[in-house]
């Protein structure tokens, strides 16, 4: 839930009206972006015949800056590459094994007879799609049979599907673990650390045979009172009514989810960019230089990042508001007040699930100690079943993506799963 508030100036327009204005602006700009894309392709065809023509490269860079900065609302492809299992490359087949109006449980099935630990990766329901965890999944697949929560864009979910709140999220995790079957493991990245801990607590209390053998919580806001970050403080500065009145919009009529109340993804993206505007501006300037200089590798790296970054999804209003209230304002879980379907959630009921918490030294979204606090809440577990790893030198995204994730953090995750399997 990083970058929660947008700006008072924009919010003063009224979010429902702001959503309509945003959509109108996007549709008005669409022809210009298509034209820029067309000319970019034409210039690209001309350049091989004139490789030293700097003017062509300058023009191509200008066209790309126009059409590639468009915000999209479609989930990018996972595009998972083959992985090596037993010294042999194995193809990955994506299949949906459980589907609801709000989420698809995707199984990244490997065409091999090798049995591996079954792992549910719970992605955040945030302003970005679950493909944000592409690198996480790619790394995990070498040693695990991976399933992933592929949350759907709320603006594409019809009103008749009903509302989706915090308890519904928790129920989804429980039902997905049941679908995967007994003896599985679960890994939560960022925001879902709280509902995942709640789900496992409920399953343990009820003696559910699908209660996972291990639970990994990565950079999640278990107790946001600890080492509060700028994001945490922003969520606490205004009452929940302000969030509802200023950040909740209504899906325009032309989409499947018309009239559904949502926290628009474009607003969260705007808040993300505003928090680091100079860094994004420098990245765009550098990308222009990359294109003009013919630095294909760096230009492609920039494109891959921003193609994903600019793909946004809307959140159901109920889930967003309940998350802000329960996690960031009232601190229900660490204070023992969190409930699920009217019953108190007690992490102390967990007695057979090994837990690992992971944090990043430079995380400016989830402060050091916030995730680790889950260990203290799991009072029913012996010390030998509680594990923590603080990764030096990484920020929030480095906890689950990039070289240090693959080289230093992943081996810790794999070891805990192996030990618990």
N, C-alpha and C positions, 0 to 999 in steps of 0.2 A: 504494500500500500504506500510505496514511496511517493513523495511529491503530492500529498493529499490535496491541499488547497490549491486552487488555480490562482487567480488574481482578483483582488477586490473590484478592480475596474471592469474586468470581463464579467465577473459574477453579478455585478450590479445591473447588467442587461437582463438578467433573468435567464436561468439555464434552459428552460424549454424553448424560449425564443433564440437563445444562443445556438442551440442544436440546429434549429431551422436555418439560421443564418450561415452556420458552418456548412451545412449540406448544400445550400444554395450557392455559396462561394465555390465549393468543390466542383459542383456541376458546371458552373460558369467557366472555371479554369480548365475543365477537362479537354475541350477542343484545342486550347493553346498547348496543353501538355502533349496531346496526340500529335499535333503539328511539329512540336519540338522533337519528339521521338522520331517522326518520319525524317526530318532533316538530319538528325543525328545519324540515322542509318545510311542516308544518301552520302553524307560526308565520310562515313566509315568506308563506303565502297570506293570513294575517290582517293582516299589516302594511300592505299597500296601502290597507286600509280604516281603518287607524288609524296613519298615518305619524308622528304625534307621540307615540305611546305608547312611552315609554322602557322600561317594564317588559317589553314584548314583545321589544324589541331586546336587552335584557339576557339574557332567557331564550334567545333565538336564539343569542346569542354563546356562552352556556354549553353549549348542545346541540352547537354546531359544535366547540367545544374538545374535546368527548368523542369524537365520531365521526371527526373529521379527523386525530386524532393516531395513528390505527392504522397500523402498519407493514404494507405490502403486499409481495407477492412476484410480482406480474405486471408485465411490461414496459408502461410507459405508451405511448401512441401517439406517433409522431414528429410528426404533424400539421404537416408542412412546408407553408408557404404558397407561393403562386405567386411566381415571380421574374420580374424584367424582363430580357428578352434582346432587344437591338436595339430598345429603346423599346416593347416589346410584352410584356404579362404572359403568362407561360407556366405552365401547370399542371404539377405534379410527380406522377409515378406511381412508387410504390414497387414494386420487383420483386426477388425473390430469384434471383440468378444462379448461386449456388453454395451448397450446403447440406451441413453435416456435423452429427453429433450435438451438437457443442459450439458451433457458430457458423453464422450465415447471412450470406452476403455480399449486402448490400442495395444495389441500384442505384436511385438517385433520378433516374429517367429523365425528361427534359424532352420535351414534345411539340413539338419543333422540329427543323428540318433543319440548324441551325447546329452546326458541329463545334467542340468545345471540348476543352482538355486533359483527359485522363482522370486522375482523382486518387483514390487509395485512402486513406481516412482510417481509421487504426487506433486504435480506442478502447481504453481500459484495461479489462482484465478485473479489475474491482474489486467492491466491495460495491454499486455502482450499475450500472444498465443503460446501454447505449450511448446511450440517449435523452438522457443528460446532455450530449451533444455536439450537441443539437438546434440551438442558436444558432450553433455552429461550422459545421455543415452548411448552415444557412440562408444564412449569409454567403458561403460558398464557392460555392454553386450559381449565383450570378450569372455567374461567369466560367469554371466548371469542370463537367465531367461527373463527378459525385461517386459513389463507392462507399464503403460503410461496413461495418466488422466489427460485426455484431450478435451479441455473445456471449450464449449461453443460460444460464439459471439452472441450475447444476449439480444442484440438487435435483430437477430435472425430466428429467435425463439418466439413462436406465436403466443399471444396472451392466454389462450386456452390451456397452455402447458402449466399454468399456475405460477406461483411465486417461488423464489429460491433464496433461502436464508442460510444462516450459519449452521443451523441444525441439519438442513438439507445437505450441505457440504459434508458434514460429519457422517450422515447416513450413506452418502455416496461412497466414502472411503470404506465403511463397513461392508457394504454390498459388493464392492469391488474385491476386497480381500476374500470374501466368501466365494465369489466367482472364481478366483484364482485357486482357492482351496487351501486346506490345512498345510502347515509347514512352510509357508511363504515368509517373505520379509518385506518391510516397507521403508521407503526413504522419502522424506519431505524436504522440499527446497523452499526456504524462505517462509512466506506467509502461511502455507498450510501446516507449519509445525504445530500450531495450536489445535486445529481441528483433527490432525492426525493423532496427537497425543490424547485428545478427547476420545477419538474413535477407539483407540487401543485400550483406553481405560474402561470404556463402556463394554467392550468385548471381553476384557478380563473379568470384570465384575459379573457378567452374565455367563461366564464359562463357555464362551463361543469357541468351537473347535478350530475356527479359522484365525484365531488370535495369532498375530505374526510372531515368529521366533526372535526377530531382531527389529529394532526401530532406529533409524538414523535421522536425526533432525539437524538440518544444515542452515545456519544463518537465519534462524527463525525467531520471531518476537514473543517468546514465552513470557518474559517479564520486562516490559519496556520502561519500568521505573529505574532499571539498572543502566548506568552509562547512557542516559537518554541522548539520542541523536537529534539533529535538526528536524528530521522527519517526525520523530516521536513528539517533539515539542510543538510542532505545527498542528498536530492532531489534537493537542490538548488546549490550544489557545482559544478555541471557540466551542460553544455548546453544540450538541448534536443537531439541534434545530437549524443552526447555521449551515451545516453540511447538507441537510435535507433541502433547505430552501434555495441554496446557491449552487450546489454541485450535482443535483439530480435532474436529469433531463427526461424528455419523452421522445421515444423513437419516432421519426417522421413516418408519414402514412405509407410511403412507397416500399417499405421493407416488411419482411415477414413478421417481425416483432412490433409492428406499428402500435403506438400508444403504450408500450411497455415502459415503465419507469426504470431508468438506468443511470449509472455513473459513466458518462461517455468516455470512450478510450482516447479520443482526441484531446480531451481536457487533461487527462493524466499525462499524456505525451507532452503536452504544452508545459505542464508543471515540471516534468523531467528536464526538458530542454532549458527552461527558465533557470533551473537550479545550476546548470552548467553551460550557460549560453556561450561564453567565450570559448570554451573547449570545443563546442560543436561548430562555432564559426571558424575556428582555426582548422578544424578537420575539413570543412568545405573548401577553404582557401588552399589547403595542402592537396586536396583531391584535384582541384583545377591544375595545380602544378604537375601532379602525377600524370594527368592525361596529356598535357602539353609536352611534357618531357618524355612521354612514351614509356613510363614506368608501369608496365602492365600488372606486375605482381602486387604492388601497393594499391593501385587503382582498384583491382579486383577485391582485395581485402576490404577496402572502404565500402565498395558496393555491397558485398555480402553482409557486412554489419548493418548498414543503414537500410537495406531491403527488409531485414528482420525488424529493425528498430522502428521503422515507420509503418509496420503492419500492426494495427491496433484493434482491440475488441472492447465492446461495452460490457460492464458488469451489472448484474441484477442489482437494483437499488437496495433491496432488503439485505442482501449479503454484504454489500459495501458498508451500509450504515451500521449494521450489527457488528461488523468487524471493527469499525472505528470505535464504537461505543464499548464493546466487551473487552477488546484487546488493548487499545491504545488509551482509552479514557478511564475506564473503570477497573482495569487490571483483574478481571474476574478469575482467571485461572490461578495466578499465584496467590490470590487472596482467598481461594477456596470457595468462590461464589459462582463459578461457571456451571451452567446446567445444560443438559441435553434432554429434550422432550420432557422438561419439568423435573428431572432428577439430577441431583448434584453429581458432577464429574469428579471422580477421585482417582488421581494417578497412583495413589497408594495401593490400589487394587491390582496393579500390574506386578506379578510375581515371577513370571516365566519368560518375559521378553527382554533380551539384552538391549541396552540403549547406548547409542553413540551420539554425542553432540559435537558439532563442528562449527568453528567461528573463524573469521578473518581478522587479522590484526588491524587492517586499515578500513574496515567496514564502516561506511558513513551512513548506512541505513539501519543496520542492526548492531548495536554496540556490544562490546566485549562483556560477556557475563549474562546477556539476555537469554541466549539459547542454553547455556550451561546450567541455568537455574532449573531446567527440567530434571536434572539429576537429583536435586534436593526434593522435588515434588514426588518423585517415585520412591516413596519411603518403604515400599514392600520389596524392593530389590536389594540384594546384598551388594557391597562395594565392588565385588568381583564382576558384577554384571553391568557396571556403570563405567562408561568410557568417555573421554573428552579429548578433542584435538584443537589446538589453536594454531592456525597456519600463519606464519610470519610473512609479511610483505605482500599480502593480497587484500583487495577490497571486496565488496559484496559479491560481484560477479565472479571474481577469481576463486571463490570458495567452490563453485560447481562448474567452472568452465576455464579452459586454458591449460597451459603447460604445468603449472603447479598443482592444479586439480588432478591432472592425469598422473603426474610424477610423484607427488607427495601425499595428497589427500586421499585419492582413490585407494591406494594400498591399505590405508587404515580402515576404510569402509569394507573392502573385500575381506580383510582379516576378521572383522567382527561378524560378518555374515558366515564365513567359513567356520568360525568358532561356535556359532549358534545353530548351524545347520544339522 
